Amino acid sequence: MLALAGDGHALEGMQRLQPASDMLLVQSRRGGCKSVSSCREAVIMWCNGYRRADGDGDGIPCENVCPDKQTVDRIRKDIGC
């Protein structure tokens, strides 16, 4: 799970989120999978610690927007997750 200091810098040993991802993560956690509009958003949220996004443990977060594991894996590779 990522932790950010108040100034936006990652705490020791943690990966820093990009500013857009910071906002997305905050917004997405409020409404969970219902609040994301794309699989990319869902994967970012999931990779940054929102484990409830993959409730059934099949490797596909937010199945309402992510069609399959191949799509999720491609996005994970693209964002470095």
N, C-alpha and C positions, 0 to 999 in steps of 0.2 A: 504494500500500500504506500502511496506517496504522501509525503508531508511537506508542506510549504511554510516557510517563515512568513511573517506578515508583509515583508517586502517582496514576496514572490520568488525568493530564492529557495531552492530545495535544501532541506536539512541534511546534515552529514550523512553520506552514504546513499542518498536518494536521488533518483533521476528527476530532472526538472521538466515540468510540463510547459508546453508552449502556451502563451497567453490565451489564444482561442480555445485551447483544450481546457484550460483552467475554468473558463466561463462555462463551457459545455459540461464539464464534470459537475460543477455546482448546480447547474440547471437540471441536468439529467437525474441526479440523485434525488431531487425533490419529487419527481414523478416516476422515476424508474423507467422501465421500458416503454411505458405509455407516452413519455415525453420526448423520445427520440424519433427522428423522421427518416433516418437512413441506417443501413447496416454499419457504415463507417463510424457514425456517432455511437452506436451501440458497442462496437468493438473498443473504441477509445474509452468509453465509460467502464467497460468490463476489465480492460487491461490496466486501468488505473485504480482498481480496487473494488469496484461494485460487483461483488461475487453473486449477488442475487439475480444478476442479469442472465445467468445460466443456471436456472433453478433445477433443471433435470440432469445437469452434469454431462451433457452430450457434446460440449465444445462449441455450441452455437448459442451466443447470447441473444436475447431479445428476438425470439423467433417470429415475432410480428413484423420485423423488418429485415431479418437475415434469412435468406432462403436456404442456405446449405453450408456445410463445413468448408467446402472448397473456397467459397466466397470469403468466409471468416478468416481462413488461413492466408489468403492472398492479402487481405487488409492488414492482418497482423504483421506479415512480412514487410509490407509497405510502410507501416508506422513504427516498426522496430519493437514489436511486443512479443 
